């Protein structure tokens, strides 16, 4: 069943009503110093309504010869909000690195962003 443009627009507006939080999306900027070294800085690109939720199932990585748990998070933002895997997001006092963005489905009412929290 196909949705009309009006029905899809209404569903997108309804999804926007379920974003209780606010997040800031940051773009990376690389600066090269006089010695050829690089430093990374982050510039706020957008402040947007969002919803953050942990994903079920934990992953594990080896970090410094120790097994460490990794919790993944899913951020829901407006269907037309620009974001990609090079960016970071802050919300609720925590910073997250974007891992991937779900973009490949029809009748998108929201954009889902998969992230890991930075310690």
N, C-alpha and C positions, 0 to 999 in steps of 0.2 A: 504494500500500500504506500502510495506516495503522498507526502504532505504538500499542501499548497504553500506558497511563499508567505502568505498571511499566517497560516497555522504555525509554520516554523518560526516566524518572527515572534509570535505570541509565546511559544515554548521557550525561546531564548530569553525573552523578557521575564518569564516566570522563573527560569533558572537563576537569573541575576538577583532575584529576591531572596535566594537562599545562600547568600554569601555574607556571613555574619562578621567576618574579620577584614582587616586591611593588611596588605603586604606591599613591600617596596621591591621592585625589580631593579637590579643593578647590572650595568654593562661593564665589561672589563676594558681596561686601558693599559697598554704596555708602554712604559717610558724607558728610553735608552739613555744611559748617562754618558758622560765624556769618556769613560774608560771602556765603554762597550757593554757594560752590565745592564741587566734589565730589572725593572721593578714593576709589579702589578698593582694597579689601583682600581677602585670600583666607584663608578659614578651612578647615582640614582637616575634611572630612566623613566620610571612610572610608579605611581602609588595607586593601587587598584583594590577593589573589593575582592575577597577570596574566601575559600574554605579549605582548611588543612586537616588531613586525617592520616593516621598511620596505616600502613599496609600490613595485612596479616602475614605471618611467616617472617622469620628473621633469617638473615644471611650471616655468614661468618667469613672473616678474612684473617690472614696472618699479618700481624702488625708488630714489628720488633720482636719476633720469635714467640709472640703470644697470640692465641686465638681471641679475636675481638668480635663481638656481635655488631651487626649493622642493621639498623632499622631504616626501612624505606618509607617515604612519605608521598602522598599524592596531594597536590595542590589543584584546586578547581578555581578557574578564573573565567572571565567572559569569553564567549566563543570566538571573538575577533581580537582578543588581546595579543599583541606581539610578544613572543618570548622564545628563546632557543637554548640549546644545551651549553652555550658558552657563558650563560648568565648565572647570577646568584639571586636569592630571594631572602628577605628578612621578614619575619612576622612573629609576634609574641615574644620578642626579645631573642629569638634564635636565628641563625643564618643557615641557609641550605644551598647546596650546589645542585643545579639542574642536571639531571642525567639524561632525560629524554622527554619529548613532548608528543602526546598522542594527537595526531592530526588526520589520520587516514580513515575517516568513517563518514558516512552520509548523514545528513540531517543533524549536524552537530549543534547541540544546545549549549555546550560549555567546552572549554579546553582543559584537558587534564595534563598535569606536569608531574613527572616522577622525579623525586629528589632524595638526596641523603643529607642528614644534618651534619654540619661542620662543628667540631668540638673546639 
